[in-house]
Amino acid sequence: MLFNHMFDDMFNDFFDAPAMRPVVRTAAPRVMSCDVREFDDHYELDVELAGYRKEDIKAEMKDGYLTIRAEKNNNNEQKDDAGRVIRSERFVGTCQRTFYVGDQVKREDVSAAFEDGVLKLAIPKKVEQPKLEENNTILIN
């Protein structure tokens, strides 16, 4: 019985070692933080995309939804004079946000610019025109 406890203690100690504990992150990085401002005739969105290039970003309108997608694929490889790899780091990642802007807003209505890691979008407010009642009166001659 003493022999069994010895192995139990050994394995418990091994799996409780700091190197075997899972890494717990307390806060995820804030990707695509967004500020939305409302004006009388439009909305402005500022989407933070630090570290991305203009070519990495796509904005699309479909069925009243504006989707912003950023994709990054980095391969940083350094070699010494003999051509041996001394460090190699890779990062592949995608982030995406979708906003409902309404069926009345069309792709050509939205303007976008990317500067200093911030994507700036201007989205017009479209007021839905009330439907006029159809005139179903029959003309009598």
N, C-alpha and C positions, 0 to 999 in steps of 0.2 A: 504494500500500500504506500509506503514511503517512496518507493521507486516510481510509482505513477505520479505522485505529487511533484516529484523532481522534474519530470518531463513536462507536466502541465505548467509549472512555474517557468521553465525554460522557454516554452513556446509563447506563453503569455508575455514574458519580458521581451521576446524578439519582436512580436507584432505590435507591442506598445512603444517600441523604440521611436525616437523622433523621425528617423529616416523613413519609417514605414507608415507614418500618419499621413492621411490625405491633406493636401494643401487646400485651405479654405480661404477664399477671397471674400473680404468683407464688402467690397463695393466694386461693381462692374464699371469699366470706363464708360463715360457718357459719349455715346456715338450718335451723331446726327442730332445734337441738341438744336431746338428750333424756337425762335421767337416769332410770334404772330402779332402784327399790329393792324388795327382796323381804322380805316379812314372813311369818309363819306361815300366815296365811289369805288373803293378797292381795298384789298387786304395786301399786306406785305409780309412775306416770310423770309427770315434770315436763318439758313440752315448751316450749322458749323460742320465743315468737312476738312479739318486741318490734316495735312499730310497727303491729301488727294490732289491730283491734277485735274484740270478741266476735262481732259480726255477720258478720265476714269469715271465721269459722272454722266448719268442719263436721266432725263425727266420725260415722263410720258403721261398723256391724258387718255383715259378710256372709260366710257360709261359714267362720266361724272366724277371720276377719281383721278387725282394727281399723284403719281408714284415717282419718287426720287430714289435712284439706286446708284450706289458708288461701289466700285470693285477695284481691288488692288492686288497686284501680283508682283512682289519684289523678290529678287534673288541677289543677295549681296555676297559675292564670293571674292576673297582676297587670296592672292598667291604670293609666295616669296620669290626671290630671284631664280630659284631652281624650278619654279613652276608647281611647287607643292602647295596644296591648299592648307592655309593656316587658320582660316575661319570661314565658315559658310553659314549664312542665316537666310531663312526663307520666310516670307509672310504671304499668305493668300487669304483674302477676306472680302466679304461682301456685306454691305449694310443697306437697308431699305426702309423707307417710310412712305405711308400712303395717307392722303388727306381727301376727304370728300369735299368737292368744291361745287357740285351741282351739275345737272345735265345741261344747263343753259350756257355754261362756260366752255368755249372751244379752245383747241390747242393754239390757234393763232391769236387768241385774246390774251394769253399769258406771256409776260416778258421775263427773261432770266438773264442774270449776269453772275460770273464767278470771279471773285477778287479776294486776295489775302486769306484764302481758306474758308470763305463764306459764300454760299450760294444765295443770291438775292432774287426772290421771285415777286412779281406784282400780278395779282389776280383780281380782275374787275368783279364788282358786285353786279350780278345780273338779276334784275327784278322781273319776276315772272309776270307777263302781261295777263290780266284776267281774261278768260274766254268770254267773248261776246255771245249773247244768246243768238242762236240761229233764227232767222226769220222764216217761219214755216207757213206764212200767210199765202193763200192762193189769191192771185190777182183775178178779179172778176171784171170782165169787159162789159 
